Amino acid sequence: MTEVKEIDYGPLQELIGVWKGDKGMDIAPEPDGTEENPYYETITYTAAGDVTNAELQVLSVVHYRQIVTRKSNDEVFHDETGYWLWDPREEVIMHSLVIPRGVCLLAGANHQNLKDEEDNVIIEVEASIDNRDWGIVQSPFMQNNAKTTAFRHKIIVGNGKMSYSETTMLDIYGRTFEHTDQNELSRE
Ligand code: HEM
């Protein structure tokens, strides 16, 4: 009989599934100010087994794909993918993300095992250009014209509901801009 391997996805277990939400709000930079984009989206988190690094570190792997559509014209205006990783031994969460602008990053943090008053899991990670552990890689053009300097992402998930807020700090159009996104989603 084939033995099915049990994978400990830790706090990421709650994420696995297909999520939809239509209360999204994006605040994005414009040369002469700010753009506010109400949006809806689908985020698919797929259990992807585990990997072993250097025969020592075992990471549980969840792949995700996030497709975000502007309410005003029903066009996809943000398409993101990557992995969430859980290191059960060190209790570290990692979030690697790629966006099709020539920007990718690896955010991470020690998982604090925090829950809110309704017993929802709280997941928080961050990255910044001067963080040795959790960093950002971007193209020469983006470094010169639309540089991502820091990123924070907080998810609250449980009982088939999820909300997230993320902040991407940008140096763009000669100023510092706080590019933010938030939404509430339900599991299908
Ligand atoms: C739900 C998530 C997100 C949405 C809906 C979104 C949407 C937008 C929009 C509308 C712009 C303005 C420029 C344009 O119209 O194309 C923008 C700019 C930008 N975003 Fe995002 N974004 C999201 C997440 C992120 C993340 C996670 C990063 C990087 C970590 C990022 C990096 C950037 C950068 C570098 C720019 C500047 C490029 C420019 O404005 O020319 N965004 N984003």
Boltz pocket constraint, residues with backbone or C-beta under 6 A from the ligand:
constraints:
  - pocket:
      binder: B
      contacts: [[A, 26], [A, 28], [A, 29], [A, 35], [A, 37], [A, 39], [A, 68], [A, 77], [A, 78], [A, 99], [A, 101], [A, 103], [A, 105], [A, 146], [A, 147], [A, 148], [A, 151], [A, 166], [A, 168], [A, 170], [A, 172], [A, 179], [A, 181]]
      max_distance: 6.0
